Amino acid sequence: MTSVSGTSYTDTAVSASTAYSYQIVAYDAAGNTASSGTVTVTTPAPGTLFSDGFETGDLSQWTTSTGMTAETAHAHTGAYGAEESSTGSATCAYKTLPGSYTQLRATAWVYVVSRSTSANLIGFRASTGGSVINLYLSQTGKVALRNNVAGITTTSATSLPAGGWHQVVLHVTINGTSGSVDVALDGTSVSDLNLTGQNLGTNPVTSLQMGDNTGGRTYDIDFDDMAVSQTSP
């Protein structure tokens, strides 16, 4: 327990990749008190370039956002998540990263509320502004990859079930025609999406995409605890 005056506090004694719970108890000069609810947050892993648990109650940490909203119905941790819900319009957000990278890992918790078409989850975009690769759900609900540089789609045999939270991880290496990509779902490698010898171009990644920038699709999908980290060559 820590006592402070004023309306802000910074906890400097936390560890990486660890969940912490906080509660505020306010008091006045007469000794009257009022307690807040408890909020749980998870600190970023070492090397994290960007993370968002959406506890700001909006998408203000993202560079641009179209059609996406903060929501409270299915938060993975804390009180808020983000939602892409559409019956035809694009719903997506982009985050410009602090540099240019040839190796990156993106992690997201995903809750599929409903879906009747394919739907994009997360992806990386290059310094040219074009999409490099996207991790998405196929028409049949399988986890799939779209290599937008080479124009190749790879669909796995693994489904992402609706009605609960699942962690997805997308890891890419940009190295011309010798690039690679691998995907994990709930801590388990999706073996048929672990691909080498991939032409992902030579332009480094500069931004993260969340959600679907393509119209004509119908879905309701929630996101939480997004993070992007740099990996070693």
C-alpha positions, 0 to 999 in steps of 0.5 A: 500500500502506498499513500500519495497526495494528488491524483497521480502515482507511478509504480516504479517497482514492477517486473516485466511480463507480470500482472498487477492489481491496483485499487484507489482509496481516496480520502479527505481532511475529515477522514472520509474515504471512498474506494474504487474497483480493482484494475489488473494490468500486465507489464510489457515484456522486455524489448516491447516497442508498443503495447495497449491494454485499452485501459484509456477507454479509447484507441488514443494510443493508435496513430489512426483508427477507423470504425473501431471502438473501446468496449467493456463486454469482453475485456481480457484484463482490466475493464476495456478491450477494443472491438471491430464489428462490421456488416460491410465497413472497414474497421481497423487501426494502425500504429506507427512504430518508433523505427524500422524493423526486419524482425518483429513479434506481435501478440494479441488476445482475441475474442471472436463474438461472431463471424460469417465471413473471413476477418483480419486480426493483426498484420505488419505494414512496410515503410512504403505504406503497403501491407507485408503480411496479415494474420486472419480468420478464413471463411471457415474460421481457420487461422490463415496468413496472407503474404501481400508481397508475394500474393500468397495465402496459406490456410492452416488446419487450426480453428480459432474457436468463438466465445472465448479469449485466445492468444495469437502471435505473429512473428516475421523476418524480412529478408527478401526471398529468404524471409520467414513467418511463424504463428502461435495460438494459445502458446502452441505453434501452428505448424502449417503456418511456420514458413521459411523461404518466404518472399516478404520483400526487403522493406522493413516493417514500420507499423502494426495493423489491428482489425480489417481494412477490407469492406464487405465482411461481417464479424464482431471480434474483440482485442486486448493486451496488444504488444509488439516487440523486436526480436534478435536476428 
